[in-house]
Amino acid sequence: MKFIKIVLTAVLGIVFLTGCVTTGKYEARVDDIKKLEAKKSDLEKTQSDLEEMLMVTQENLKKENASRSALEDDVARLKADQEELSRKAELLSASNKELNNNITELSQEKLNAIQEKERAIASLSKEKLSVIQEKDRAIAELKNTYRNLVSELNDEIKKGEIAVTQLRDKLTLSMVDKILFDTGSADIKKTGKQVLVRVAEILKKVTDKQIRIEGHTDNVPIGAGLIAKFPSNWELSTARSTTVVRYLQENGVDPKFLIAAGYSEFRPVDSNETVEGKAKNRRIEIVLIPLEAELGKK
């Protein structure tokens, strides 16, 4: 702008200095001045536009600087987050490694436990199978003993004097007292001894069972004539079972398998209200049962 003013001033000065000029030259000068003024106006407009653009640019620059600052803050936060994530990732990796090691150890322990359990089960299965086989063998032998007793005592069984029963691993030979003893006596009769000799021939072959001789009575109290010898049915039942045990031993039955027990009147098999019931309750039972644990260890 200052340049244009200088030029106009110079032109006017020349005009005034030269004095008179021709009309054509004057008009030419005026035309030049108009052109210069138009250029001035254009330059001023351009300057205004440039100033406005400068203001806009400066405003945009401020905004860009603010955005850049915000971005830098975001980058700083992201970098911090990344570092924190990296630290956590390292910790997680270490924890994961330790966990994998623990899992491996636990898996090995579990595998060892499973293998040990399988070995134990296999061992138990063998032991159980052996026990089952042994039990089956014992039951088979007991059945054979049962058949031999039934065959040997068939006549007495038919008369109802003897009964032989088997339930799994238990065999019971029940004899009414009159076949062995007189009333109120614990001495074995001759006919009773003959029966017991035949029974002993079979029982002395038994080597895997307890042979329990049980004495039983009815509920009739001991008579006055016998009370000195047998104060109660306890003594009578026990004396009878002991006498039978001793006689079986004398006839070859191994005494380590024999047991004598007296039950008096307290294990009846029938009612004591009838004569027939009392007769059934007065009995000697020879019971074959599995060996007791302590006997089996000897």
Order of alpha helices (4+ residues) and beta strands (2+ residues): alpha-alpha-alpha-beta-beta-alpha-beta-alpha-beta-alpha-beta-alpha
